[in-house]
Amino acid sequence: KPELLIVSGDLTFNGEYESMLGLAKYFRQIEENGTQVSVIPGNHDIHSSWARRFVGSEMEKAKQISPTAFRETFADFGYDLATHQDPDSLSYVIEPKPNYPIMMMDTNIYSDTETSKSPTTEGKIKIETAAWLAKYFEENAPAIWVGHHPILAHAKSERTGNTLENADEINPLLKEQGINALFAGHIHAQNISSDGLTREIITGALSIFPNSIGEITLNADGLTYNHRELAVEAWAEATNQTDPDLLSYSQTSYDIFYDYGATLGLMQMFEEQWYQVEYEEDVMDFVGLLNVRYFSGLDFGKDEELANHPGYKIIQENSKGFLKEYSTRSLEDNDLDDRKLFIPNEYLVK
């Protein structure tokens, strides 16, 4: 029962309007149990042509979410707590604890009207929002930044669209203001990155292994962050569930995600046109294990087992595309422990 639940975007099923309404009902239940909710949109939430629904076994286009509908539907989940709101985006500021303002920033690029285009991967702070920030900073000393798109790079060979397009402009501004605690989403993988005193934390997606939750504690010493996992098994036992997949959910979730990674490896071999039957088992096992390691935040430090895995060697020798880039990027994180962090108050609060 935390005091506050922060959700940093990608809330809905591909920006489907009905998905948003359903999620709002869950948020209301959470608030009725004593936890305030504060949300911002992700790049998959507003005016996405991917919005779909099923009618029987048929799929058809569904109503999209407008910026106005987002603000109105989630009015009680963050916007009601706002001390300041940006009139030109869905950004706002809350202060759940004195001296710990949290900037909830809309970093997404979307149309104001329904669109036939797919979601824009890239993110950006609008010129008008940057002006609003500058005015806010004149009279306030913010402590924590939350945005959907990361500001810092979370891999040496960062992919286009993974970080804020105008991060080179925003990051110096935040440093100038002494904002050293950043939170983001977007890449769906558990990761912590650094830039001098600045730390940026990305909590992995709740919906995929290991079903991640980030636990933040604020006290007189500073900010403590710990990675937690959704306690499905404890819930299943407490509520007398009988489904073995729920009673052993950690393994169930692991198997689903490992299998997804293994299938990705197989598909990419065909797509990159170097598939050979003798490569199949090793490459599938390597990408399955790599996927689990990367998205779980266990990829900091060198992993000799994966670095010496026969599947890794096969990919390095044969791939000239995604598999080589993905395997290289996912084995190069030697920065910080991605699952826990402490930021002293001297670097957090002015």
C-alpha atoms as a printed R data frame, in Angstrom:
    type eleno elety resid chain resno       x       y       z
1   ATOM     1    CA   LYS     A     1   0.000   0.000   0.000
2   ATOM     2    CA   PRO     A     2   2.293   2.788  -1.192
3   ATOM     3    CA   GLU     A     3   1.234   6.400  -0.830
4   ATOM     4    CA   LEU     A     4   1.645   7.032  -4.560
5   ATOM     5    CA   LEU     A     5   1.667   4.942  -7.740
6   ATOM     6    CA   ILE     A     6   3.450   6.578 -10.711
7   ATOM     7    CA   VAL     A     7   2.836   5.161 -14.192
8   ATOM     8    CA   SER     A     8   5.110   6.639 -16.850
9   ATOM     9    CA   GLY     A     9   3.158   5.904 -20.030
10  ATOM    10    CA   ASP     A    10   2.172   3.122 -22.435
11  ATOM    11    CA   LEU     A    11  -0.926   2.617 -20.322
12  ATOM    12    CA   THR     A    12  -3.350   1.308 -22.926
13  ATOM    13    CA   PHE     A    13  -3.655  -1.335 -25.607
14  ATOM    14    CA   ASN     A    14  -2.260   0.601 -28.576
15  ATOM    15    CA   GLY     A    15  -4.259   3.735 -27.782
16  ATOM    16    CA   GLU     A    16  -7.672   2.070 -27.799
17  ATOM    17    CA   TYR     A    17 -10.304   4.266 -26.138
18  ATOM    18    CA   GLU     A    18 -12.082   1.372 -24.378
19  ATOM    19    CA   SER     A    19  -8.754   0.166 -23.002
20  ATOM    20    CA   MET     A    20  -8.261   3.574 -21.387
21  ATOM    21    CA   LEU     A    21 -11.707   3.427 -19.754
22  ATOM    22    CA   GLY     A    22 -11.038  -0.063 -18.426
23  ATOM    23    CA   LEU     A    23  -7.697   0.972 -16.962
24  ATOM    24    CA   ALA     A    24  -9.274   3.982 -15.256
25  ATOM    25    CA   LYS     A    25 -11.541   1.562 -13.363
26  ATOM    26    CA   TYR     A    26  -8.485  -0.274 -12.017
27  ATOM    27    CA   PHE     A    27  -6.861   3.003 -11.009
28  ATOM    28    CA   ARG     A    28 -10.034   3.933  -9.139
29  ATOM    29    CA   GLN     A    29  -9.887   0.655  -7.187
30  ATOM    30    CA   ILE     A    30  -6.261   1.387  -6.299
31  ATOM    31    CA   GLU     A    31  -7.156   4.855  -5.021
32  ATOM    32    CA   GLU     A    32 -10.074   3.441  -3.018
33  ATOM    33    CA   ASN     A    33  -7.487   1.265  -1.240
34  ATOM    34    CA   GLY     A    34  -5.555   4.363  -0.158
35  ATOM    35    CA   THR     A    35  -2.917   4.794  -2.883
36  ATOM    36    CA   GLN     A    36  -2.918   7.916  -5.023
37  ATOM    37    CA   VAL     A    37  -2.265   7.393  -8.744
38  ATOM    38    CA   SER     A    38  -0.350   9.754 -11.050
39  ATOM    39    CA   VAL     A    39  -0.040   9.018 -14.786
40  ATOM    40    CA   ILE     A    40   1.356  10.451 -17.996
41  ATOM    41    CA   PRO     A    41   0.851   9.129 -21.538
42  ATOM    42    CA   GLY     A    42   3.343   7.082 -23.549
43  ATOM    43    CA   ASN     A    43   3.907   7.082 -27.282
44  ATOM    44    CA   HIS     A    44   1.375   4.235 -27.730
45  ATOM    45    CA   ASP     A    45  -1.506   5.969 -25.930
46  ATOM    46    CA   ILE     A    46  -2.745   8.978 -27.923
47  ATOM    47    CA   HIS     A    47  -4.075   9.039 -31.521
48  ATOM    48    CA   SER     A    48  -2.546   5.772 -32.670
49  ATOM    49    CA   SER     A    49  -3.789   4.065 -35.826
50  ATOM    50    CA   TRP     A    50  -2.933   0.740 -34.145
51  ATOM    51    CA   ALA     A    51  -6.047   1.036 -31.954
52  ATOM    52    CA   ARG     A    52  -8.022  -2.155 -32.555
53  ATOM    53    CA   ARG     A    53 -10.843  -4.194 -31.063
54  ATOM    54    CA   PHE     A    54 -12.179  -7.690 -31.685
55  ATOM    55    CA   VAL     A    55 -15.727  -8.425 -32.785
56  ATOM    56    CA   GLY     A    56 -16.022 -12.176 -32.491
57  ATOM    57    CA   SER     A    57 -12.919 -13.487 -34.230
58  ATOM    58    CA   GLU     A    58 -12.585 -10.420 -36.442
59  ATOM    59    CA   MET     A    59 -10.333  -7.448 -35.742
60  ATOM    60    CA   GLU     A    60 -11.405  -3.945 -36.664
61  ATOM    61    CA   LYS     A    61 -10.288  -0.372 -36.099
62  ATOM    62    CA   ALA     A    62 -11.280   1.093 -32.738
63  ATOM    63    CA   LYS     A    63 -11.841   4.578 -31.387
64  ATOM    64    CA   GLN     A    64  -8.588   6.410 -30.692
65  ATOM    65    CA   ILE     A    65  -7.688   8.415 -27.572
66  ATOM    66    CA   SER     A    66  -7.462  12.180 -27.928
67  ATOM    67    CA   PRO     A    67  -5.335  14.383 -25.629
68  ATOM    68    CA   THR     A    68  -8.549  15.877 -24.203
69  ATOM    69    CA   ALA     A    69 -10.053  12.445 -23.527
70  ATOM    70    CA   PHE     A    70  -6.826  11.352 -21.810
71  ATOM    71    CA   ARG     A    71  -6.845  14.347 -19.492
72  ATOM    72    CA   GLU     A    72 -10.563  13.999 -18.722
73  ATOM    73    CA   THR     A    73 -10.484  10.224 -18.148
74  ATOM    74    CA   PHE     A    74  -7.421  10.396 -15.909
75  ATOM    75    CA   ALA     A    75  -8.443  13.670 -14.255
76  ATOM    76    CA   ASP     A    76  -8.469  11.990 -10.832
77  ATOM    77    CA   PHE     A    77  -5.165  10.197 -11.402
78  ATOM    78    CA   GLY     A    78  -2.525  12.889 -11.154
79  ATOM    79    CA   TYR     A    79  -4.106  15.974 -12.651
80  ATOM    80    CA   ASP     A    80  -6.185  16.420  -9.494
81  ATOM    81    CA   LEU     A    81  -2.940  16.572  -7.490
82  ATOM    82    CA   ALA     A    82  -1.276  19.107  -9.792
83  ATOM    83    CA   THR     A    83   0.252  22.256  -8.352
84  ATOM    84    CA   HIS     A    84   1.136  23.415 -11.900
85  ATOM    85    CA   GLN     A    85  -0.137  22.319 -15.332
86  ATOM    86    CA   ASP     A    86   1.236  22.995 -18.803
87  ATOM    87    CA   PRO     A    87  -1.558  24.353 -21.075
88  ATOM    88    CA   ASP     A    88   0.209  23.067 -24.212
89  ATOM    89    CA   SER     A    89   0.809  19.416 -23.257
90  ATOM    90    CA   LEU     A    90  -0.290  16.799 -20.748
91  ATOM    91    CA   SER     A    91   2.587  17.735 -18.397
92  ATOM    92    CA   TYR     A    92   2.040  18.745 -14.775
93  ATOM    93    CA   VAL     A    93   3.746  18.936 -11.380
94  ATOM    94    CA   ILE     A    94   2.692  17.268  -8.141
95  ATOM    95    CA   GLU     A    95   4.164  17.547  -4.639
96  ATOM    96    CA   PRO     A    96   3.049  14.475  -2.677
97  ATOM    97    CA   LYS     A    97   5.676  15.227  -0.008
98  ATOM    98    CA   PRO     A    98   6.883  18.714   0.994
99  ATOM    99    CA   ASN     A    99  10.147  19.621  -0.787
100 ATOM   100    CA   TYR     A   100   9.802  16.701  -3.229
101 ATOM   101    CA   PRO     A   101   8.010  18.077  -6.306
102 ATOM   102    CA   ILE     A   102   7.615  15.510  -9.080
103 ATOM   103    CA   MET     A   103   7.495  16.760 -12.660
104 ATOM   104    CA   MET     A   104   5.190  14.496 -14.688
105 ATOM   105    CA   MET     A   105   6.308  15.266 -18.251
106 ATOM   106    CA   ASP     A   106   4.496  14.521 -21.505
107 ATOM   107    CA   THR     A   107   7.399  13.764 -23.861
108 ATOM   108    CA   ASN     A   108   5.344  12.314 -26.713
109 ATOM   109    CA   ILE     A   109   4.797  13.381 -30.319
110 ATOM   110    CA   TYR     A   110   1.195  12.879 -31.417
111 ATOM   111    CA   SER     A   111  -1.490  14.439 -33.586
112 ATOM   112    CA   ASP     A   112  -4.310  16.517 -32.116
113 ATOM   113    CA   THR     A   113  -6.743  14.641 -34.382
114 ATOM   114    CA   GLU     A   114  -7.293  10.982 -35.259
115 ATOM   115    CA   THR     A   115  -4.580   9.609 -37.501
116 ATOM   116    CA   SER     A   116  -3.842   6.802 -39.944
117 ATOM   117    CA   LYS     A   117  -0.173   6.762 -38.884
118 ATOM   118    CA   SER     A   118   1.505   4.334 -36.515
119 ATOM   119    CA   PRO     A   119   2.704   5.614 -33.094
120 ATOM   120    CA   THR     A   120   5.734   7.894 -33.243
121 ATOM   121    CA   THR     A   121   8.644   6.200 -31.491
122 ATOM   122    CA   GLU     A   122  10.583   9.414 -30.985
123 ATOM   123    CA   GLY     A   123   9.804  11.853 -28.185
124 ATOM   124    CA   LYS     A   124  10.408  15.559 -27.664
125 ATOM   125    CA   ILE     A   125   9.717  18.371 -25.215
126 ATOM   126    CA   LYS     A   126   7.662  20.929 -27.165
127 ATOM   127    CA   ILE     A   127   8.920  24.502 -27.497
128 ATOM   128    CA   GLU     A   128   5.856  25.739 -25.582
129 ATOM   129    CA   THR     A   129   6.457  23.180 -22.819
130 ATOM   130    CA   ALA     A   130  10.112  24.202 -22.567
131 ATOM   131    CA   ALA     A   131   8.954  27.805 -22.065
132 ATOM   132    CA   TRP     A   132   6.525  26.633 -19.364
133 ATOM   133    CA   LEU     A   133   9.405  24.773 -17.698
134 ATOM   134    CA   ALA     A   134  11.622  27.852 -17.753
135 ATOM   135    CA   LYS     A   135   8.907  29.925 -16.100
136 ATOM   136    CA   TYR     A   136   8.280  27.207 -13.506
137 ATOM   137    CA   PHE     A   137  11.989  27.025 -12.665
138 ATOM   138    CA   GLU     A   138  12.095  30.775 -11.972
139 ATOM   139    CA   GLU     A   139  10.107  30.271  -8.757
140 ATOM   140    CA   ASN     A   140  10.446  26.571  -7.913
141 ATOM   141    CA   ALA     A   141  13.160  24.002  -7.150
142 ATOM   142    CA   PRO     A   142  11.960  20.643  -8.496
143 ATOM   143    CA   ALA     A   143  13.430  17.410  -7.169
144 ATOM   144    CA   ILE     A   144  12.283  14.547  -9.430
145 ATOM   145    CA   TRP     A   145  11.589  14.247 -13.191
146 ATOM   146    CA   VAL     A   146   9.294  11.598 -14.704
147 ATOM   147    CA   GLY     A   147   8.913  11.287 -18.482
148 ATOM   148    CA   HIS     A   148   8.040   8.502 -20.877
149 ATOM   149    CA   HIS     A   149  11.155   8.900 -23.030
150 ATOM   150    CA   PRO     A   150  14.574   8.577 -21.370
151 ATOM   151    CA   ILE     A   151  16.866  11.594 -21.382
152 ATOM   152    CA   LEU     A   152  20.083   9.622 -20.858
153 ATOM   153    CA   ALA     A   153  21.403   6.868 -23.110
154 ATOM   154    CA   HIS     A   154  20.917   3.418 -21.568
155 ATOM   155    CA   ALA     A   155  23.288   1.602 -23.932
156 ATOM   156    CA   LYS     A   156  26.453   2.668 -25.741
157 ATOM   157    CA   SER     A   157  24.886   1.915 -29.121
158 ATOM   158    CA   GLU     A   158  21.510   3.508 -28.352
159 ATOM   159    CA   ARG     A   159  18.834   2.968 -31.000
160 ATOM   160    CA   THR     A   160  17.127   5.941 -32.661
161 ATOM   161    CA   GLY     A   161  13.933   6.856 -30.828
162 ATOM   162    CA   ASN     A   162  14.988   5.387 -27.488
163 ATOM   163    CA   THR     A   163  15.912   8.761 -26.007
164 ATOM   164    CA   LEU     A   164  14.345  12.221 -26.098
165 ATOM   165    CA   GLU     A   165  15.127  13.938 -29.425
166 ATOM   166    CA   ASN     A   166  16.059  17.205 -27.732
167 ATOM   167    CA   ALA     A   167  17.801  15.597 -24.752
168 ATOM   168    CA   ASP     A   168  20.912  17.674 -25.503
169 ATOM   169    CA   GLU     A   169  18.854  20.792 -24.742
170 ATOM   170    CA   ILE     A   170  16.833  19.446 -21.795
171 ATOM   171    CA   ASN     A   171  19.584  17.606 -19.904
172 ATOM   172    CA   PRO     A   172  21.751  20.734 -19.314
173 ATOM   173    CA   LEU     A   173  18.640  22.595 -18.168
174 ATOM   174    CA   LEU     A   174  17.877  19.897 -15.596
175 ATOM   175    CA   LYS     A   175  21.489  19.821 -14.424
176 ATOM   176    CA   GLU     A   176  21.378  23.588 -13.989
177 ATOM   177    CA   GLN     A   177  18.315  23.152 -11.784
178 ATOM   178    CA   GLY     A   178  19.976  20.374  -9.762
179 ATOM   179    CA   ILE     A   179  17.546  17.667 -10.885
180 ATOM   180    CA   ASN     A   180  19.514  14.454 -10.361
181 ATOM   181    CA   ALA     A   181  16.692  11.890 -10.130
182 ATOM   182    CA   LEU     A   182  15.071  11.015 -13.465
183 ATOM   183    CA   PHE     A   183  12.497   8.295 -14.153
184 ATOM   184    CA   ALA     A   184  11.353   7.038 -17.560
185 ATOM   185    CA   GLY     A   185   9.727   4.159 -19.440
186 ATOM   186    CA   HIS     A   186   9.557   3.544 -23.195
187 ATOM   187    CA   ILE     A   187  12.231   0.846 -23.607
188 ATOM   188    CA   HIS     A   188  10.317  -1.548 -21.294
189 ATOM   189    CA   ALA     A   189  13.596  -2.935 -19.900
190 ATOM   190    CA   GLN     A   190  14.895  -2.567 -16.324
191 ATOM   191    CA   ASN     A   191  17.867  -0.187 -16.440
192 ATOM   192    CA   ILE     A   192  19.664   2.559 -14.513
193 ATOM   193    CA   SER     A   193  22.038   4.965 -16.250
194 ATOM   194    CA   SER     A   194  24.226   7.822 -15.039
195 ATOM   195    CA   ASP     A   195  25.592  11.145 -16.267
196 ATOM   196    CA   GLY     A   196  27.720  12.725 -13.598
197 ATOM   197    CA   LEU     A   197  25.520  13.108 -10.508
198 ATOM   198    CA   THR     A   198  22.376  12.456 -12.547
199 ATOM   199    CA   ARG     A   199  20.736   9.024 -12.347
200 ATOM   200    CA   GLU     A   200  17.910   7.873 -14.613
201 ATOM   201    CA   ILE     A   201  15.837   4.859 -13.637
202 ATOM   202    CA   ILE     A   202  13.694   2.842 -16.022
203 ATOM   203    CA   THR     A   203  11.468   0.229 -14.426
204 ATOM   204    CA   GLY     A   204  10.710  -2.695 -16.738
205 ATOM   205    CA   ALA     A   205   7.162  -3.231 -17.966
206 ATOM   206    CA   LEU     A   206   4.652  -4.740 -15.555
207 ATOM   207    CA   SER     A   207   3.217  -6.950 -18.314
208 ATOM   208    CA   ILE     A   208   6.389  -8.893 -19.198
209 ATOM   209    CA   PHE     A   209   8.901 -10.960 -17.220
210 ATOM   210    CA   PRO     A   210   9.900 -10.301 -14.502
211 ATOM   211    CA   ASN     A   211   6.698  -8.199 -14.097
212 ATOM   212    CA   SER     A   212   8.574  -5.257 -12.652
213 ATOM   213    CA   ILE     A   213   7.587  -2.723 -10.018
214 ATOM   214    CA   GLY     A   214   9.895   0.050  -8.813
215 ATOM   215    CA   GLU     A   215   9.695   0.827  -5.091
216 ATOM   216    CA   ILE     A   216  10.744   4.375  -4.161
217 ATOM   217    CA   THR     A   217  11.285   5.418  -0.549
218 ATOM   218    CA   LEU     A   218  11.824   9.066   0.389
219 ATOM   219    CA   ASN     A   219  13.123   9.994   3.834
220 ATOM   220    CA   ALA     A   220  15.525  12.343   5.606
221 ATOM   221    CA   ASP     A   221  18.521  10.567   4.064
222 ATOM   222    CA   GLY     A   222  17.434  10.601   0.443
223 ATOM   223    CA   LEU     A   223  15.767   8.543  -2.277
224 ATOM   224    CA   THR     A   224  16.064   4.757  -2.252
225 ATOM   225    CA   TYR     A   225  14.968   2.738  -5.296
226 ATOM   226    CA   ASN     A   226  14.517  -1.034  -5.314
227 ATOM   227    CA   HIS     A   227  13.289  -3.287  -8.101
228 ATOM   228    CA   ARG     A   228  10.424  -5.557  -7.052
229 ATOM   229    CA   GLU     A   229   8.415  -8.182  -8.899
230 ATOM   230    CA   LEU     A   230   4.654  -8.633  -9.020
231 ATOM   231    CA   ALA     A   231   3.730 -11.135  -6.276
232 ATOM   232    CA   VAL     A   232   1.299 -13.256  -8.290
233 ATOM   233    CA   GLU     A   233   2.151 -16.520  -6.499
234 ATOM   234    CA   ALA     A   234   1.486 -15.054  -3.037
235 ATOM   235    CA   TRP     A   235  -1.844 -13.665  -4.305
236 ATOM   236    CA   ALA     A   236  -2.738 -17.038  -5.886
237 ATOM   237    CA   GLU     A   237  -2.128 -18.886  -2.631
238 ATOM   238    CA   ALA     A   238  -3.946 -16.287  -0.508
239 ATOM   239    CA   THR     A   239  -7.008 -16.424  -2.769
240 ATOM   240    CA   ASN     A   240  -7.015 -20.228  -3.152
241 ATOM   241    CA   GLN     A   241  -6.334 -20.262  -6.884
242 ATOM   242    CA   THR     A   242  -5.918 -23.708  -8.460
243 ATOM   243    CA   ASP     A   243  -4.411 -22.826 -11.848
244 ATOM   244    CA   PRO     A   244  -0.819 -24.200 -11.788
245 ATOM   245    CA   ASP     A   245   0.330 -21.357 -14.069
246 ATOM   246    CA   LEU     A   246  -0.700 -18.854 -11.388
247 ATOM   247    CA   LEU     A   247   0.683 -20.876  -8.481
248 ATOM   248    CA   SER     A   248   4.085 -20.994 -10.209
249 ATOM   249    CA   TYR     A   249   3.756 -17.690 -12.043
250 ATOM   250    CA   SER     A   250   7.440 -16.747 -11.893
251 ATOM   251    CA   GLN     A   251   8.283 -19.792 -13.982
252 ATOM   252    CA   THR     A   252   5.235 -19.298 -16.221
253 ATOM   253    CA   SER     A   253   6.216 -15.698 -16.945
254 ATOM   254    CA   TYR     A   254   9.856 -16.668 -17.497
255 ATOM   255    CA   ASP     A   255   8.939 -19.418 -19.957
256 ATOM   256    CA   ILE     A   256   6.652 -17.129 -21.979
257 ATOM   257    CA   PHE     A   257   9.322 -14.441 -22.267
258 ATOM   258    CA   TYR     A   258  12.180 -16.871 -22.956
259 ATOM   259    CA   ASP     A   259  10.105 -18.508 -25.704
260 ATOM   260    CA   TYR     A   260   9.354 -15.096 -27.208
261 ATOM   261    CA   GLY     A   261  13.079 -14.306 -27.345
262 ATOM   262    CA   ALA     A   262  13.902 -17.703 -28.832
263 ATOM   263    CA   THR     A   263  11.259 -17.234 -31.523
264 ATOM   264    CA   LEU     A   264  12.613 -13.742 -32.234
265 ATOM   265    CA   GLY     A   265  16.052 -15.274 -32.816
266 ATOM   266    CA   LEU     A   266  14.635 -17.824 -35.252
267 ATOM   267    CA   MET     A   267  12.596 -15.237 -37.168
268 ATOM   268    CA   GLN     A   268  15.564 -12.877 -37.467
269 ATOM   269    CA   MET     A   269  17.806 -15.595 -38.899
270 ATOM   270    CA   PHE     A   270  15.291 -16.066 -41.698
271 ATOM   271    CA   GLU     A   271  14.791 -12.312 -42.148
272 ATOM   272    CA   GLU     A   272  18.532 -11.670 -42.314
273 ATOM   273    CA   GLN     A   273  18.825 -14.644 -44.719
274 ATOM   274    CA   TRP     A   274  21.471 -16.721 -42.990
275 ATOM   275    CA   TYR     A   275  19.346 -19.463 -41.414
276 ATOM   276    CA   GLN     A   276  20.931 -22.920 -41.200
277 ATOM   277    CA   VAL     A   277  19.365 -25.794 -39.292
278 ATOM   278    CA   GLU     A   278  22.563 -26.445 -37.339
279 ATOM   279    CA   TYR     A   279  22.444 -22.860 -35.984
280 ATOM   280    CA   GLU     A   280  18.833 -22.984 -34.839
281 ATOM   281    CA   GLU     A   281  19.067 -24.454 -31.336
282 ATOM   282    CA   ASP     A   282  22.061 -22.395 -30.184
283 ATOM   283    CA   VAL     A   283  20.825 -19.078 -31.585
284 ATOM   284    CA   MET     A   284  17.306 -19.546 -30.193
285 ATOM   285    CA   ASP     A   285  18.637 -20.448 -26.734
286 ATOM   286    CA   PHE     A   286  21.053 -17.515 -26.716
287 ATOM   287    CA   VAL     A   287  18.457 -14.897 -27.723
288 ATOM   288    CA   GLY     A   288  15.944 -16.353 -25.241
289 ATOM   289    CA   LEU     A   289  18.457 -16.075 -22.391
290 ATOM   290    CA   LEU     A   290  19.647 -12.662 -23.585
291 ATOM   291    CA   ASN     A   291  16.092 -11.335 -23.685
292 ATOM   292    CA   VAL     A   292  15.454 -12.448 -20.091
293 ATOM   293    CA   ARG     A   293  18.743 -10.986 -18.878
294 ATOM   294    CA   TYR     A   294  18.359  -7.639 -20.642
295 ATOM   295    CA   PHE     A   295  14.736  -6.939 -19.711
296 ATOM   296    CA   SER     A   296  15.251  -8.120 -16.109
297 ATOM   297    CA   GLY     A   297  18.039  -5.620 -15.486
298 ATOM   298    CA   LEU     A   298  20.591  -8.375 -14.925
299 ATOM   299    CA   ASP     A   299  22.822  -7.205 -17.765
300 ATOM   300    CA   PHE     A   300  25.142  -4.960 -15.755
301 ATOM   301    CA   GLY     A   301  28.621  -6.422 -15.462
302 ATOM   302    CA   LYS     A   302  30.121  -8.975 -17.826
303 ATOM   303    CA   ASP     A   303  28.284 -12.287 -18.257
304 ATOM   304    CA   GLU     A   304  30.940 -14.842 -19.238
305 ATOM   305    CA   GLU     A   305  28.373 -17.582 -19.816
306 ATOM   306    CA   LEU     A   306  26.504 -15.560 -22.453
307 ATOM   307    CA   ALA     A   307  29.660 -14.016 -23.920
308 ATOM   308    CA   ASN     A   308  30.991 -17.553 -24.511
309 ATOM   309    CA   HIS     A   309  27.635 -19.001 -25.598
310 ATOM   310    CA   PRO     A   310  27.877 -20.733 -29.012
311 ATOM   311    CA   GLY     A   311  24.778 -18.823 -30.165
312 ATOM   312    CA   TYR     A   312  26.563 -15.501 -29.533
313 ATOM   313    CA   LYS     A   313  29.530 -16.589 -31.619
314 ATOM   314    CA   ILE     A   314  27.235 -17.742 -34.445
315 ATOM   315    CA   ILE     A   315  25.429 -14.385 -34.464
316 ATOM   316    CA   GLN     A   316  28.657 -12.388 -34.449
317 ATOM   317    CA   GLU     A   317  29.988 -14.374 -37.397
318 ATOM   318    CA   ASN     A   318  26.819 -14.349 -39.519
319 ATOM   319    CA   SER     A   319  24.497 -11.451 -38.643
320 ATOM   320    CA   LYS     A   320  24.910  -8.036 -40.198
321 ATOM   321    CA   GLY     A   321  21.567  -6.746 -38.926
322 ATOM   322    CA   PHE     A   322  19.366  -6.620 -35.844
323 ATOM   323    CA   LEU     A   323  20.627  -9.759 -34.072
324 ATOM   324    CA   LYS     A   324  24.242  -8.597 -34.065
325 ATOM   325    CA   GLU     A   325  23.281  -5.079 -32.929
326 ATOM   326    CA   TYR     A   326  20.899  -6.376 -30.240
327 ATOM   327    CA   SER     A   327  23.305  -8.976 -28.832
328 ATOM   328    CA   THR     A   328  26.206  -6.510 -28.767
329 ATOM   329    CA   ARG     A   329  24.137  -3.759 -27.123
330 ATOM   330    CA   SER     A   330  22.670  -6.128 -24.556
331 ATOM   331    CA   LEU     A   331  26.061  -7.413 -23.410
332 ATOM   332    CA   GLU     A   332  27.807  -4.055 -23.022
333 ATOM   333    CA   ASP     A   333  26.122  -2.617 -19.881
334 ATOM   334    CA   ASN     A   334  28.941  -2.327 -17.333
335 ATOM   335    CA   ASP     A   335  27.600   0.836 -15.717
336 ATOM   336    CA   LEU     A   336  25.402   0.566 -12.594
337 ATOM   337    CA   ASP     A   337  23.398  -2.068 -10.782
338 ATOM   338    CA   ASP     A   338  20.090  -1.722 -12.653
339 ATOM   339    CA   ARG     A   339  17.879  -2.925  -9.806
340 ATOM   340    CA   LYS     A   340  18.722  -0.705  -6.840
341 ATOM   341    CA   LEU     A   341  19.929   2.830  -6.203
342 ATOM   342    CA   PHE     A   342  20.343   5.427  -3.467
343 ATOM   343    CA   ILE     A   343  20.489   9.202  -4.107
344 ATOM   344    CA   PRO     A   344  21.405  11.313  -1.048
345 ATOM   345    CA   ASN     A   345  19.215  14.300  -0.268
346 ATOM   346    CA   GLU     A   346  22.140  16.671  -0.884
347 ATOM   347    CA   TYR     A   347  21.881  15.752  -4.576
348 ATOM   348    CA   LEU     A   348  18.088  15.687  -4.598
349 ATOM   349    CA   VAL     A   349  16.667  18.678  -2.747
350 ATOM   350    CA   LYS     A   350  17.943  22.266  -2.885
